[in-house]
């Protein structure tokens, strides 16, 4: 099968490497021309995935029209807030894309102004294709090295070729499940980043394992409540895109969102941290988007609200914790 991965950050690069290992024809399209040149010449993404050699058969390019000519599947691995612009760029280069059938989001989050999920953004710009979202507890470095992992492919399509696509995405080291609850899969994938920031704050404050376990448990309960209120299925959040991704992102030493929160817990400010890193911390903007959506729908989300206040109102993480601990007692 012919795949085009748009976005050459750590995750886009890692997934392109995985697909090549499965024997597919794969093209990788970085956003910047100079990055494409560097990847093609060195066979390494030294900025985002150092130490991983890119397969010589991986095609690296910047111009989308020739890359889309052969593509049957496009995977969007760009930051969520630039997904719409990326889709518009694809739309402008579709004249020769006669084989294209599937559009898959690897992005996580909600669009700031519209509160749309990744699949909704893709569908609004590129109608007429089967749209899906692929997510789960996966670290780019581990996937690129072929360590075992599992993901879930969310789609609401009745396209009978979904099982075949599932098989093409899977391999000996990556097992892909399917779910018909596309909203739930996407909500879980973005909410866990918010709670990972909270878990990082707990680490930064040195609160210990008891506090972190309690936080993750209540975060899962809040995630389920929010998802169901927004039309998702409860059971989805106990799967890979919910509980699985929550555990990985809240505990992994590699997690950008957890690490970001840890720095906040140690006294740093969100704005200055955002300006220092070349990596996107998806939970930062996702918190803003989801806070706006919850306020719009009148949904109570205490943990999310406190994370928002830490990020955007400079509330001290210790004060946010105190606010959560002093809430009215109730049944679990």
DRENVODO-631623 format. One record per residue (C-alpha): residue number from 0; x, y, z. Coordinates in pm, 1 decimal, m for minus. Layout:
num_c1_c2_c3
NUM_X_Y_Z
...
This chain:
num_c1_c2_c3
0_0.0_0.0_0.0
1_120.7_355.0_m71.0
2_134.2_592.1_227.7
3_213.4_960.5_257.9
4_295.7_1095.7_604.7
5_267.8_1473.7_625.3
6_468.5_1617.0_913.0
7_818.9_1507.4_1008.9
8_824.2_1558.0_1382.0
9_912.3_1267.3_1607.6
10_582.4_1084.2_1569.0
11_539.8_1136.5_1194.2
12_894.9_1017.1_1133.6
13_855.9_717.0_1364.3
14_534.7_605.2_1200.1
15_685.1_642.7_853.7
16_972.9_418.5_965.6
17_722.6_164.5_1100.7
18_531.3_157.0_770.1
19_848.6_104.3_567.6
20_933.8_m193.0_790.5
21_597.3_m345.6_694.5
22_700.8_m337.9_330.8
23_490.6_m40.2_220.5
24_586.1_236.6_m19.3
25_612.2_539.2_208.4
26_675.0_908.8_151.2
27_745.4_1159.4_429.0
28_669.0_1527.7_373.5
29_827.5_1772.9_620.5
30_672.9_2117.8_645.4
31_999.5_2296.7_571.0
32_1203.7_2248.2_253.8
33_1534.7_2266.1_440.8
34_1420.6_1990.5_676.1
35_1334.1_1769.3_378.6
36_1681.9_1823.9_234.9
37_1846.8_1742.7_568.3
38_1646.1_1421.3_618.3
39_1711.8_1301.4_264.0
40_2085.0_1368.1_283.0
41_2159.0_1237.7_634.1
42_1890.8_967.8_668.4
43_1830.6_1089.1_1022.5
44_1586.1_1328.6_1183.9
45_1842.8_1472.6_1422.9
46_1606.8_1745.5_1548.1
47_1313.3_1528.6_1651.7
48_1416.1_1161.8_1644.1
49_1795.3_1145.3_1685.2
50_1973.4_814.2_1666.6
51_1716.2_645.1_1442.0
52_1837.7_573.0_1090.3
53_1579.0_634.4_822.4
54_1534.3_349.2_573.8
55_1693.3_428.1_235.6
56_1363.1_334.7_67.0
57_1175.6_609.5_253.4
58_1097.6_885.3_5.2
59_1138.2_1234.3_150.1
60_990.7_1532.1_m32.8
61_843.0_1874.4_15.2
62_621.9_1928.2_m291.5
63_288.1_1758.2_m229.3
64_156.8_1717.8_m584.7
65_403.2_1443.6_m690.3
66_383.1_1276.1_m348.2
67_2.9_1262.5_m365.3
68_5.8_1105.5_m712.5
69_71.8_756.4_m576.3
70_m73.3_792.0_m226.9
71_m363.4_570.4_m123.1
72_m345.6_681.0_240.9
73_m245.9_1020.2_382.0
74_m153.8_1042.0_749.7
75_m154.7_1387.3_907.2
76_119.7_1406.3_1172.0
77_121.9_1784.1_1215.3
78_36.3_1981.0_1531.6
79_m338.7_2008.0_1572.9
80_m352.5_2386.9_1546.4
81_m189.3_2370.4_1202.0
82_m401.3_2078.2_1077.7
83_m652.7_2294.1_890.5
84_m378.7_2477.8_700.7
85_m213.3_2145.1_619.0
86_m542.1_2006.0_485.5
87_m587.4_2317.6_273.6
88_m238.6_2265.6_133.0
89_m332.3_1907.4_42.5
90_m654.7_2025.4_m122.9
91_m454.8_2260.4_m344.5
92_m240.4_1969.0_m467.4
93_m503.1_1701.8_m536.5
94_m520.6_1733.0_m914.7
95_m328.7_1408.7_m976.4
96_m426.5_1220.8_m657.4
97_m643.7_962.5_m831.0
98_m564.4_673.7_m592.3
99_m629.9_851.5_m262.8
100_m893.5_685.3_m40.8
101_m807.2_725.0_326.6
102_m718.1_1026.8_539.0
103_m590.7_944.2_888.7
104_m518.7_1185.5_1171.3
105_m221.6_1127.4_1399.0
106_m285.4_1468.1_1559.9
107_m441.2_1514.3_1904.3
108_m639.4_1807.0_2037.4
109_m926.1_2043.9_1957.9
110_m911.1_2342.6_1726.0
111_m905.7_2661.9_1931.6
112_m1183.6_2868.4_1775.2
113_m1416.2_2592.5_1654.2
114_m1350.5_2319.5_1915.1
115_m1351.7_2069.9_1627.9
116_m1181.7_1731.9_1658.3
117_m908.2_1633.2_1408.3
118_m1138.1_1418.7_1193.3
119_m1395.8_1697.9_1178.5
120_m1132.7_1943.9_1055.6
121_m1017.3_1698.9_786.7
122_m1373.5_1627.6_672.3
123_m1458.4_1996.3_652.5
124_m1163.4_2073.5_424.0
125_m1131.5_1743.2_235.7
126_m1478.5_1588.7_193.8
127_m1538.5_1266.7_5.4
128_m1272.2_1046.2_164.7
129_m1280.5_788.0_443.4
130_m1149.2_970.2_751.0
131_m1007.7_802.3_1060.5
132_m798.5_878.7_1368.2
133_m511.2_661.3_1488.9
134_m411.7_700.9_1851.0
135_m300.7_516.2_2161.5
136_m16.5_480.5_2414.1
137_278.7_507.8_2178.5
138_617.2_670.1_2223.6
139_786.0_766.1_1896.9
140_1128.8_635.8_1992.9
141_996.7_296.5_2098.4
142_782.0_255.0_1785.6
143_1072.4_348.6_1558.1
144_1289.5_84.6_1730.8
145_1022.4_m182.2_1684.2
146_929.2_m226.3_2050.8
147_580.1_m375.9_2109.4
148_285.6_m133.2_2109.6
149_m87.5_m118.5_2040.4
150_m310.2_153.5_1894.8
151_m673.1_207.0_1802.4
152_m806.3_320.5_1464.3
153_m1123.5_520.0_1519.8
154_m1366.8_561.6_1231.0
155_m1740.4_602.1_1186.8
156_m1724.9_492.1_825.0
157_m1902.5_181.1_699.4
158_m1628.7_139.2_438.4
159_m1578.0_m237.4_403.6
160_m1205.6_m187.7_342.1
161_m1137.6_m68.1_699.3
162_m1028.1_m419.3_812.7
163_m780.7_m429.0_523.3
164_m644.5_m88.0_624.7
165_m618.5_m210.1_983.7
166_m409.0_m504.5_864.2
167_m181.3_m281.3_656.3
168_m114.4_m50.7_953.7
169_m37.8_m342.4_1185.9
170_279.6_m546.1_1208.1
171_473.5_m780.3_1435.7
172_552.3_m497.6_1678.9
173_237.4_m283.0_1643.0
174_m114.7_m418.8_1688.5
175_m394.9_m192.3_1564.0
176_m750.3_m231.5_1692.7
177_m1057.0_m61.2_1544.1
178_m1335.3_140.0_1706.4
179_m1658.9_279.6_1567.4
180_m1657.5_549.8_1837.0
181_m1454.5_811.3_1651.6
182_m1544.8_1097.6_1891.0
183_m1446.6_890.5_2194.5
184_m1115.6_785.0_2041.1
185_m1028.7_1147.9_1964.4
186_m1150.7_1292.6_2294.5
187_m944.8_1038.7_2489.2
188_m637.6_1112.4_2281.6
189_m649.3_1483.8_2356.9
190_m779.5_1483.4_2716.2
191_m497.5_1262.2_2841.2
192_m247.3_1535.9_2752.4
193_m424.6_1776.6_2987.8
194_m414.2_1529.4_3274.7
195_m51.6_1445.8_3199.1
196_32.9_1811.5_3266.8
197_m142.7_1775.0_3602.6
198_51.9_1455.2_3675.0
199_373.2_1636.7_3588.9
200_284.1_1914.0_3832.3
201_242.9_1647.4_4099.9
202_588.7_1511.8_4016.0
203_740.1_1858.5_4021.7
204_588.7_1929.3_4360.6
205_728.2_1599.5_4492.6
206_388.5_1476.9_4610.3
207_466.6_1106.4_4578.0
208_302.7_798.8_4430.2
209_m16.7_810.4_4638.6
210_m106.1_1154.8_4511.9
211_m28.5_1068.6_4151.1
212_m231.6_747.4_4163.1
213_m529.0_935.0_4308.7
214_m494.1_1209.9_4047.0
215_m486.3_962.4_3757.0
216_m786.8_774.7_3893.4
217_m995.9_1089.8_3925.5
218_m867.4_1211.3_3587.3
219_m1000.9_893.9_3425.1
220_m1337.8_946.7_3594.5
221_m1345.6_1305.9_3468.0
222_m1240.8_1194.2_3120.0
223_m1529.0_944.4_3106.8
224_m1780.7_1200.1_3231.1
225_m1668.5_1462.2_2980.0
226_m1662.5_1219.4_2690.0
227_m2009.4_1083.3_2759.6
228_m2146.9_1437.6_2795.5
229_m2005.7_1513.7_2450.5
230_m2162.3_1208.7_2288.3
231_m1885.1_948.7_2312.8
232_m1924.5_593.7_2443.8
233_m1820.2_523.0_2802.0
234_m1633.1_200.2_2725.6
235_m1399.4_373.5_2478.6
236_m1225.2_554.9_2764.3
237_m1129.5_227.4_2929.6
238_m938.3_127.3_2616.3
239_m615.9_225.0_2446.5
240_m712.3_583.6_2357.7
241_m835.1_654.2_2709.9
242_m688.9_463.5_3003.7
243_m396.5_325.9_2803.0
244_m282.9_662.2_2671.5
245_m348.0_826.0_3009.2
246_m116.1_582.7_3189.8
247_161.9_614.4_2931.9
248_150.6_992.2_2909.0
249_120.5_1054.1_3283.4
250_405.9_820.4_3377.9
251_647.5_810.5_3082.4
252_975.9_992.9_3133.4
253_960.1_1077.1_2759.2
254_618.4_1246.8_2783.5
255_642.6_1613.0_2680.4
256_317.9_1699.1_2857.4
257_421.8_1531.7_3182.8
258_766.3_1692.0_3162.9
259_607.8_2030.1_3093.6
260_390.4_1991.9_3402.9
261_689.2_1885.9_3611.4
262_864.8_2211.9_3526.1
263_549.4_2401.6_3626.9
264_547.5_2217.0_3958.7
265_903.8_2332.0_4015.5
266_804.1_2695.1_3976.3
267_841.9_2770.9_3604.7
268_574.3_2964.1_3412.2
269_388.5_2813.3_3118.1
270_450.9_3101.4_2879.2
271_827.4_3096.9_2925.2
272_843.3_2718.6_2885.3
273_644.6_2739.3_2561.3
274_893.0_2987.2_2421.3
275_1196.2_2773.2_2502.2
276_1115.6_2442.8_2334.8
277_1111.0_2343.3_1967.5
278_869.6_2064.7_2058.2
279_493.6_2121.2_2064.9
280_327.0_2048.2_2399.4
281_m18.0_1959.7_2267.3
282_m180.7_1969.7_2610.4
283_m114.2_2342.4_2642.8
284_m349.6_2450.8_2363.1
285_m578.8_2153.5_2418.1
286_m645.7_2277.3_2771.5
287_m749.7_2615.5_2635.2
288_m972.1_2456.1_2369.8
289_m1135.7_2207.0_2603.7
290_m1186.9_2464.2_2878.4
291_m1376.4_2678.9_2628.2
292_m1584.1_2381.4_2513.5
293_m1673.0_2280.3_2870.6
294_m1773.9_2636.8_2954.2
295_m1982.5_2653.3_2635.7
296_m2160.5_2323.8_2717.6
297_m2179.2_2391.4_3093.7
298_m1979.2_2076.1_3178.5
299_m1810.3_2057.7_3518.3
300_m1444.1_1952.0_3493.4
301_m1255.5_2041.3_3814.5
302_m912.9_1898.0_3725.2
303_m917.2_2043.6_3374.9
304_m1025.2_2380.0_3516.0
305_m737.3_2389.1_3762.3
306_m487.6_2297.5_3488.3
307_m627.3_2585.1_3280.5
308_m579.2_2825.9_3571.6
309_m219.3_2712.7_3617.6
310_m144.0_2753.1_3246.5
311_m334.6_3070.6_3161.9
312_m392.9_3251.4_3490.8
313_m53.6_3175.5_3651.5
314_m213.0_2998.6_3946.1
315_44.2_2816.3_4155.3
316_21.9_2435.1_4110.4
317_20.5_2391.6_4489.0
318_m281.5_2623.4_4511.9
319_m455.8_2428.7_4235.2
320_m398.8_2108.5_4429.2
321_m537.0_2267.6_4745.7
322_m849.5_2372.0_4556.1
323_m906.6_2014.8_4438.3
324_m841.3_1863.7_4781.3
325_m1083.7_2102.0_4953.2
326_m1380.1_2025.3_4726.7
327_m1696.2_1892.0_4889.6
328_m1667.0_1526.3_4991.8
329_m1882.8_1279.7_4797.8
330_m1918.9_916.3_4694.0
331_m1668.4_780.0_4445.9
